[in-house]
Amino acid sequence: MDRMFRVLSFWTGIFAVMFYLGHMHTTSLLFLGQTGFFLLLSYLKLTERMYIYIFGAYLTVFFAGFTYWTTFMMVPGVGE
């Protein structure tokens, strides 16, 4: 299970680089933070159950934040 967190770290790192190259610096820093978080977790040698609990908590926070952002912060009609 720790290898899967390294895979998540790899892909969030790739996204961080791509966002940086696309001049989206705030998003790049967000993904860089996620990369460090996943990489740190991958070397803690936790039990598989604990990795699942941490990933479930991560998804809960992400979905709550994403729902808040899309409901209250995004302006309808922008980008048309």
N, C-alpha and C positions, 0 to 999 in steps of 0.2 A: 504494500500500500504506500510505503514511503516513496517508491519509484513513481507512482502516479502523481504525487505532489511535485516531484521534480519535472515531470512532463508538463504539469500545469504551470510551473515556474518558467519552463522553456517557452511555452506559448504566450504567456503574459509578457515575457521579455521581448518576444518578437513583436507583439502588438505595441509595446512601449517604444521600440525603435521605429516602427512604422508611423505611429502617431507623431513622434518627434520629427521625422522626416517630412511629415505632412503639415508641420508648423502648428500642431495642436499640443502645446507644451503642458497645459494643465492636465489633459487626459494622459499624456505621456508620463507625467509624474505619478498619477494615480495608478497606472499599470506598473510602473517601476516599484511602487510600494507593495503592490500585490505580488510581484515577482519575488521581492525580498521576503515577504511573509510566507509564501509557499516554499521557498528554498529553505528558510529557517525551520519550518515544520517538518520538512522531509528528512532532516538530520537529527530529529529528536528521538527517533526510535520508539514511537508510541505504539500502543496496541491498535489493531485494525479497527476495533470498535471506537476507540478515541478519535482516530482519523475520520471515521464516518460522522461522528458527532460534530467535530470541528467543521467538516465540509457542510453539513446540514445547517449549522449556525451561520457560516459564511453565505450560503445561498439565501437564508432568511433575511439577513441584513441587506444583501444585494437587492433582492426583490422588493423589500420595503422601501429602500432608497430609490430604486428605479421607478416604482409606482408613485412615490411622492414627487419625484422630479417630473415625470410625464404628466401628472395630474395638475400640479400647482405651479411649476416653474416654466414649462414650455409654453410658448405663445402660439395659439392656433393660427395657421395661415402663413407662418414664416417659411420661406424657402420655395414659395410658389412663383 
